[in-house]
């Protein structure tokens, strides 16, 4: 199952900043391959899923929209 995390929690896990995570989410900058791999690992998904080559399972998407954010 994909981890639901705040920007702060994800940033802490990968040794980055919430500001940088926000920039990635807004499409203002693109993570390096190594950074993308780290984020995918922490989120519990494959790199293919992270970059959108392979879609996430539908039940994961449903759980993401229903659940609370983990910290």
VEXRO-32111 format. One record per residue (C-alpha): residue number from 1; x, z, y. Coordinates in pm, 1 decimal, always signed. Example, Ala and Ser with C-alpha at 12.3 -4.5 7.8 and 13.67 -1.06 7.14 Angstrom:
2
+-------+----------+----------+----------+
! marlo !        X !        Z !        Y !
+-------+----------+----------+----------+
!     1 !  +1230.0 !   +780.0 !   -450.0 !
!     2 !  +1367.0 !   +714.0 !   -106.0 !
+-------+----------+----------+----------+
This chain:
71
+-------+----------+----------+----------+
! marlo !        X !        Z !        Y !
+-------+----------+----------+----------+
!     1 !     +0.0 !     +0.0 !     +0.0 !
!     2 !   +125.5 !    -79.5 !   +346.2 !
!     3 !   +229.5 !   +220.6 !   +552.4 !
!     4 !    +35.3 !   +273.1 !   +873.0 !
!     5 !   +276.8 !   +402.4 !  +1131.9 !
!     6 !   +294.3 !   +449.7 !  +1502.8 !
!     7 !   +557.2 !   +256.6 !  +1694.8 !
!     8 !   +746.7 !   +582.9 !  +1743.1 !
!     9 !   +744.4 !   +666.3 !  +1370.3 !
!    10 !   +855.4 !   +315.8 !  +1270.7 !
!    11 !  +1128.3 !   +314.4 !  +1533.6 !
!    12 !  +1257.5 !   +650.9 !  +1412.0 !
!    13 !  +1264.1 !   +530.5 !  +1049.8 !
!    14 !  +1470.6 !   +221.6 !  +1132.8 !
!    15 !  +1689.4 !   +378.9 !  +1401.2 !
!    16 !  +1540.9 !   +184.4 !  +1690.9 !
!    17 !  +1314.9 !   +251.1 !  +1988.5 !
!    18 !   +937.2 !   +236.5 !  +2025.8 !
!    19 !   +991.6 !    +11.3 !  +2327.8 !
!    20 !  +1164.9 !   -246.7 !  +2110.9 !
!    21 !   +892.5 !   -224.5 !  +1843.7 !
!    22 !   +636.0 !   -283.5 !  +2117.8 !
!    23 !   +826.5 !   -590.6 !  +2235.6 !
!    24 !   +821.3 !   -727.5 !  +1879.1 !
!    25 !   +447.0 !   -663.7 !  +1845.3 !
!    26 !   +373.8 !   -836.2 !  +2175.9 !
!    27 !   +588.6 !  -1137.3 !  +2087.0 !
!    28 !   +829.2 !  -1082.5 !  +2375.3 !
!    29 !  +1128.8 !  -1082.0 !  +2143.1 !
!    30 !  +1199.0 !  -1152.7 !  +1776.5 !
!    31 !  +1369.6 !   -905.4 !  +1542.7 !
!    32 !  +1690.0 !  -1000.7 !  +1367.4 !
!    33 !  +1666.0 !  -1072.8 !   +997.2 !
!    34 !  +1820.2 !   -735.3 !   +915.9 !
!    35 !  +1577.2 !   -555.6 !  +1148.9 !
!    36 !  +1280.9 !   -742.7 !   +995.1 !
!    37 !  +1402.2 !   -646.2 !   +646.8 !
!    38 !  +1431.1 !   -280.3 !   +750.4 !
!    39 !  +1081.3 !   -279.0 !   +901.6 !
!    40 !   +927.8 !   -447.0 !   +596.5 !
!    41 !  +1095.4 !   -195.9 !   +365.2 !
!    42 !   +970.4 !   +101.5 !   +566.8 !
!    43 !   +619.4 !    -46.3 !   +579.0 !
!    44 !   +620.8 !   -104.2 !   +203.7 !
!    45 !   +571.9 !   -481.4 !   +217.5 !
!    46 !   +782.0 !   -784.0 !   +134.6 !
!    47 !   +966.7 !   -980.5 !   +399.2 !
!    48 !   +735.6 !  -1274.7 !   +319.0 !
!    49 !   +433.4 !  -1057.6 !   +402.2 !
!    50 !   +603.4 !   -919.2 !   +712.0 !
!    51 !   +662.7 !  -1263.5 !   +860.6 !
!    52 !   +332.0 !  -1404.0 !   +741.1 !
!    53 !   +446.0 !  -1647.5 !   +471.4 !
!    54 !   +246.6 !  -1466.4 !   +206.3 !
!    55 !    -76.9 !  -1299.5 !   +315.0 !
!    56 !   -131.3 !   -930.4 !   +265.2 !
!    57 !   -388.4 !   -837.2 !     +0.4 !
!    58 !   -738.1 !   -814.9 !   +150.8 !
!    59 !   -780.3 !   -448.4 !    +50.3 !
!    60 !   -467.2 !   -357.9 !   +246.4 !
!    61 !   -607.8 !   -522.4 !   +557.8 !
!    62 !   -936.1 !   -337.0 !   +510.9 !
!    63 !   -753.5 !     -4.5 !   +468.1 !
!    64 !   -542.0 !    -71.7 !   +777.7 !
!    65 !   -852.7 !   -117.8 !   +991.3 !
!    66 !  -1024.6 !   +193.3 !   +850.1 !
!    67 !   -748.1 !   +453.2 !   +818.4 !
!    68 !   -572.5 !   +682.2 !  +1057.8 !
!    69 !   -218.3 !   +615.0 !  +1172.5 !
!    70 !    +47.3 !   +802.4 !   +971.7 !
!    71 !   +325.6 !   +972.7 !  +1158.3 !
+-------+----------+----------+----------+
